[in-house]
Amino acid sequence: MANRELVVGLIFLTKTTVGILGNFSLLYHYILLSFTDYRSRPTDFIHKHLTVGNFLALLCKGVPQTMAALGWKPTFGHFGCKLLFFLHRVGRGVSIGSICILSVYQAITISPTNSWWAELKVKAPKFIVPSIFLCWMLQMLVNIIFPLYVISASSDKNSTNEKNFGYCSSVRHERTTDLLYAVLLSFPDVLCLGLMLWASGTMVFILFRHKKRVQHIRRTVSAKSSPESRATKAILLLVSTFVYFYTLSSVFQVILALSDNPGWILVNVTAMTAACFPTISPFLLMSYNSKVPRLLFAWRGNIKSPHLMRNM
């Protein structure tokens, strides 16, 4: 095995392991919270599905990519490759949709009571569950065509008609088909991205206006921020991190899609950038509450403190 393959394999292994443990730990916390605390916040449901989406994206992309980078060429077969790519796309889409729903909900929650969406603030929690399930259904419908051109890398087809991704391949087709295909798959992501940017801008404006209003009384009160302010800042950090990594990943995805014969470096760099956000996001959420368990094996702290992370 070449040194570069070993280094890339270790990077994939580290990111995948850390990301899976982080998301599993956070998911375990929220599942435990749902059984021990009947007053859990509506955003807890969004966080659960965000971690599930991240978990699917890492498991179905990071694990086989790690195996391929370390020199172990797994044979998944045609059906296995189609299923892996489909679940990865659905998990990635649910992760994006969950962040979108979370940012929009938080923007509604912190909006002034005298604003035009004051009535929507009362009804917003009722729309969370239907919105999440609609997100799952939409991602499954949109990505159902994704596995059509995915085949096993060990197939007997002429290699000049395939794009090899290390453990699976895709059949090449015309550039026009590639473009239409990319537009269809990217439309839900672009829509969610637009909503996230709008919600983030709204939250920044509301926080700035609130800060200006209370600036004159901060000298006499504690400087500790409110739970709503901390939750909003956490979501803004989550959204900004996502936008950065999503933009970077999209650039490499476009280059990869337009390449007739993508090289080893391009395939692996594209996979690395795609795994960045699912790996980092659970730790961003944890960082805004010191009591949230950092490790998978810290469940005892959860049992003793069922009210953890109530304000996120």
C-alpha positions as CSV (number, residue, x, y, z in Angstrom):
1,M,0.0,0.0,0.0
2,A,1.3,3.5,-0.9
3,N,2.0,6.0,1.8
4,R,-0.6,8.4,0.4
5,E,-3.3,5.7,0.4
6,L,-2.5,4.9,4.0
7,V,-2.7,8.5,5.1
8,V,-6.0,9.0,3.3
9,G,-7.4,5.8,4.7
10,L,-6.4,6.9,8.3
11,I,-8.1,10.3,7.7
12,F,-11.3,8.6,6.5
13,L,-11.1,6.2,9.5
14,T,-10.7,9.0,12.0
15,K,-13.4,11.2,10.6
16,T,-15.9,8.4,10.2
17,T,-15.2,7.0,13.7
18,V,-15.4,10.4,15.4
19,G,-18.5,11.4,13.5
20,I,-20.4,8.2,14.1
21,L,-19.5,8.2,17.8
22,G,-20.5,11.9,18.2
23,N,-23.8,11.5,16.4
24,F,-24.6,8.2,18.2
25,S,-23.9,9.9,21.6
26,L,-26.1,12.8,20.8
27,L,-28.9,10.6,19.5
28,Y,-28.7,8.4,22.6
29,H,-29.0,11.5,24.7
30,Y,-32.2,12.7,22.9
31,I,-33.7,9.2,23.0
32,L,-33.1,9.0,26.7
33,L,-34.5,12.5,27.2
34,S,-37.7,11.5,25.4
35,F,-38.3,8.7,27.9
36,T,-37.3,10.6,31.1
37,D,-38.5,14.1,30.4
38,Y,-42.1,14.8,29.2
39,R,-41.3,18.5,28.8
40,S,-38.7,18.1,26.1
41,R,-38.6,20.9,23.6
42,P,-39.9,20.7,20.0
43,T,-36.4,21.2,18.7
44,D,-35.3,17.9,20.3
45,F,-37.3,16.0,17.6
46,I,-35.4,18.0,14.9
47,H,-32.0,17.2,16.5
48,K,-32.9,13.5,16.6
49,H,-33.4,13.4,12.8
50,L,-30.4,15.6,12.2
51,T,-28.2,13.0,13.9
52,V,-29.9,10.1,12.1
53,G,-29.3,11.8,8.8
54,N,-25.6,12.5,9.7
55,F,-25.3,8.9,10.9
56,L,-26.6,7.5,7.6
57,A,-24.4,9.8,5.5
58,L,-21.2,8.8,7.4
59,L,-22.1,5.1,7.6
60,C,-23.0,4.7,3.9
61,K,-20.2,6.8,2.6
62,G,-17.4,7.0,5.1
63,V,-17.1,3.3,5.9
64,P,-16.8,1.9,2.3
65,Q,-14.6,4.9,1.4
66,T,-12.3,4.1,4.3
67,M,-12.2,0.4,3.3
68,A,-11.3,1.3,-0.3
69,A,-8.7,3.9,0.7
70,L,-7.0,1.3,2.9
71,G,-6.7,-1.1,0.0
72,W,-9.5,-3.4,0.9
73,K,-11.8,-3.4,-2.1
74,P,-15.2,-4.4,-0.8
75,T,-17.6,-6.2,-3.2
76,F,-21.1,-4.9,-2.5
77,G,-22.7,-6.0,-5.7
78,H,-25.0,-3.9,-7.8
79,F,-27.8,-3.9,-5.2
80,G,-25.4,-3.1,-2.4
81,C,-23.9,-0.2,-4.3
82,K,-27.3,1.2,-5.2
83,L,-28.5,0.9,-1.6
84,L,-25.4,2.6,-0.2
85,F,-25.6,5.6,-2.6
86,F,-29.3,5.9,-2.0
87,L,-29.1,5.9,1.8
88,H,-26.2,8.3,1.7
89,R,-28.1,10.8,-0.5
90,V,-31.2,10.5,1.7
91,G,-29.3,10.9,4.9
92,R,-27.5,13.9,3.5
93,G,-30.7,15.4,2.3
94,V,-32.5,14.9,5.7
95,S,-29.5,16.5,7.4
96,I,-29.9,19.6,5.2
97,G,-33.6,19.7,5.7
98,S,-33.4,19.3,9.4
99,I,-31.0,22.3,9.7
100,C,-33.4,24.3,7.5
101,I,-36.4,23.5,9.6
102,L,-34.4,24.2,12.8
103,S,-33.2,27.6,11.6
104,V,-36.7,28.6,10.4
105,Y,-38.3,27.5,13.7
106,Q,-35.8,29.3,15.8
107,A,-36.3,32.5,13.7
108,I,-40.0,32.3,14.4
109,T,-39.5,31.5,18.1
110,I,-37.4,34.6,18.8
111,S,-39.5,36.9,16.7
112,P,-41.2,39.8,18.6
113,T,-44.7,39.0,19.7
114,N,-46.1,42.0,17.9
115,S,-44.7,41.0,14.6
116,W,-46.8,39.7,11.7
117,W,-45.9,36.1,12.4
118,A,-46.9,36.2,16.1
119,E,-49.8,33.8,15.4
120,L,-47.4,31.5,13.6
121,K,-45.2,31.4,16.7
122,V,-48.0,29.6,18.6
123,K,-48.6,27.1,15.8
124,A,-45.0,26.4,14.8
125,P,-44.4,23.5,17.2
126,K,-47.3,21.6,15.6
127,F,-45.7,21.8,12.1
128,I,-42.3,20.3,13.2
129,V,-43.2,16.6,13.0
130,P,-45.1,16.9,9.7
131,S,-42.2,18.9,8.2
132,I,-39.6,16.3,9.2
133,F,-41.6,13.4,7.8
134,L,-42.2,15.5,4.6
135,C,-38.5,16.0,4.4
136,W,-37.9,12.2,4.5
137,M,-40.5,11.5,1.9
138,L,-39.2,14.3,-0.4
139,Q,-35.6,13.1,-0.2
140,M,-36.6,9.5,-0.9
141,L,-38.7,10.5,-4.0
142,V,-36.0,12.9,-5.4
143,N,-33.1,10.4,-4.8
144,I,-34.9,7.3,-6.1
145,I,-33.3,7.9,-9.5
146,F,-29.8,8.3,-8.1
147,P,-29.0,4.6,-7.9
148,L,-30.2,3.9,-11.5
149,Y,-26.7,4.4,-12.9
150,V,-24.7,3.1,-9.9
151,I,-23.1,-0.3,-10.4
152,S,-20.6,-2.5,-8.6
153,A,-16.9,-1.6,-9.2
154,S,-16.2,-5.3,-9.8
155,S,-18.6,-5.6,-12.8
156,D,-17.4,-6.8,-16.2
157,K,-18.5,-3.7,-18.0
158,N,-16.0,-1.8,-20.1
159,S,-14.1,0.4,-17.7
160,T,-14.2,3.3,-20.3
161,N,-17.9,3.5,-19.7
162,E,-17.6,3.8,-15.9
163,K,-16.6,6.3,-13.3
164,N,-14.8,4.4,-10.6
165,F,-15.3,5.7,-7.0
166,G,-13.2,3.0,-5.4
167,Y,-15.8,0.7,-4.1
168,C,-18.6,1.4,-6.6
169,S,-18.9,2.9,-10.1
170,S,-21.4,4.9,-12.1
171,V,-22.2,4.6,-15.8
172,R,-21.2,7.6,-17.9
173,H,-23.8,9.4,-20.0
174,E,-24.2,12.6,-22.0
175,R,-23.3,16.0,-20.5
176,T,-26.9,17.2,-21.0
177,T,-28.2,14.3,-19.0
178,D,-25.7,15.0,-16.3
179,L,-26.8,18.6,-16.1
180,L,-30.5,17.9,-15.9
181,Y,-29.8,15.2,-13.4
182,A,-27.7,17.6,-11.2
183,V,-30.4,20.3,-11.3
184,L,-33.1,17.9,-10.2
185,L,-31.0,16.6,-7.3
186,S,-29.8,20.0,-6.3
187,F,-33.2,21.8,-6.3
188,P,-34.3,20.7,-2.7
189,D,-30.8,21.5,-1.4
190,V,-30.8,25.0,-3.0
191,L,-34.3,25.7,-1.7
192,C,-33.3,24.7,1.9
193,L,-30.1,26.7,1.6
194,G,-32.2,29.8,0.6
195,L,-34.5,29.3,3.6
196,M,-31.6,28.9,5.9
197,L,-29.9,32.1,4.8
198,W,-33.2,34.0,5.1
199,A,-33.8,32.6,8.6
200,S,-30.2,33.3,9.7
201,G,-30.4,36.9,8.4
202,T,-33.7,37.3,10.3
203,M,-32.2,35.9,13.5
204,V,-29.1,38.2,13.2
205,F,-31.4,41.2,12.7
206,I,-33.6,40.3,15.7
207,L,-30.7,39.7,18.0
208,F,-29.0,43.0,16.9
209,R,-32.2,45.0,17.5
210,H,-32.7,43.4,20.8
211,K,-29.1,44.1,21.8
212,K,-29.5,47.8,21.0
213,R,-32.7,48.0,23.0
214,V,-31.3,46.5,26.2
215,Q,-27.9,48.0,25.9
216,H,-28.6,50.7,28.4
217,I,-29.7,48.3,31.2
218,R,-26.9,45.7,30.8
219,R,-24.7,47.7,33.2
220,T,-27.1,46.8,36.1
221,V,-28.0,43.2,35.1
222,S,-26.1,40.0,34.7
223,A,-24.3,39.7,31.4
224,K,-25.3,36.0,31.1
225,S,-27.2,35.4,27.9
226,S,-30.7,34.0,27.8
227,P,-31.4,30.4,26.8
228,E,-33.1,31.7,23.6
229,S,-30.0,33.8,22.8
230,R,-27.6,30.8,23.3
231,A,-29.8,28.5,21.2
232,T,-30.0,31.1,18.4
233,K,-26.2,31.6,18.4
234,A,-25.7,27.8,18.3
235,I,-28.0,27.5,15.3
236,L,-26.3,30.4,13.6
237,L,-23.0,28.7,14.1
238,L,-24.4,25.4,12.8
239,V,-25.9,27.1,9.7
240,S,-22.7,29.0,8.9
241,T,-20.6,25.9,9.3
242,F,-23.0,24.0,7.0
243,V,-23.0,26.7,4.3
244,Y,-19.2,26.7,4.3
245,F,-18.8,23.0,4.0
246,Y,-21.8,22.6,1.6
247,T,-20.4,25.2,-0.8
248,L,-16.9,23.5,-0.7
249,S,-18.4,20.1,-1.2
250,S,-20.7,21.3,-4.0
251,V,-17.7,22.7,-5.9
252,F,-15.9,19.3,-5.8
253,Q,-19.1,17.5,-6.6
254,V,-19.6,19.5,-9.8
255,I,-16.0,18.9,-10.9
256,L,-16.4,15.2,-10.2
257,A,-19.7,15.1,-12.1
258,L,-18.2,16.8,-15.2
259,S,-15.0,14.6,-15.2
260,D,-15.1,11.7,-17.6
261,N,-12.3,10.0,-15.8
262,P,-12.0,11.4,-12.2
263,G,-8.7,10.8,-10.6
264,W,-7.9,9.1,-7.3
265,I,-7.2,12.5,-5.5
266,L,-10.5,14.1,-6.8
267,V,-12.6,11.2,-5.7
268,N,-11.1,11.1,-2.2
269,V,-11.1,14.9,-1.6
270,T,-14.7,15.1,-2.7
271,A,-15.6,12.3,-0.2
272,M,-13.6,14.1,2.6
273,T,-15.4,17.4,2.1
274,A,-18.8,15.7,2.1
275,A,-18.1,14.1,5.4
276,C,-16.9,17.2,7.2
277,F,-20.3,18.6,8.3
278,P,-21.8,15.3,9.5
279,T,-18.7,14.8,11.6
280,I,-18.5,18.3,13.1
281,S,-22.2,19.1,13.7
282,P,-22.9,17.0,16.8
283,F,-19.9,18.6,18.6
284,L,-21.1,22.0,17.7
285,L,-24.4,21.2,19.4
286,M,-22.6,19.7,22.4
287,S,-20.3,22.8,22.7
288,Y,-23.2,25.0,23.8
289,N,-24.0,22.8,26.8
290,S,-21.1,21.4,28.9
291,K,-23.4,18.7,30.5
292,V,-24.1,16.9,27.2
293,P,-21.9,13.8,27.1
294,R,-18.9,14.1,24.8
295,L,-18.4,10.4,24.6
296,L,-20.6,7.4,23.7
297,F,-19.9,5.8,27.0
298,A,-21.0,8.7,29.2
299,W,-24.7,7.6,29.6
300,R,-24.5,7.7,33.4
301,G,-24.4,11.5,33.3
302,N,-27.5,11.4,31.1
303,I,-29.5,9.2,33.5
304,K,-28.6,11.6,36.4
305,S,-29.4,14.7,34.4
306,P,-32.5,14.1,32.2
307,H,-33.0,17.8,31.6
308,L,-29.8,18.3,29.6
309,M,-29.7,20.6,26.6
310,R,-33.2,21.8,27.2
311,N,-32.6,25.2,25.6
312,M,-31.1,24.0,22.3
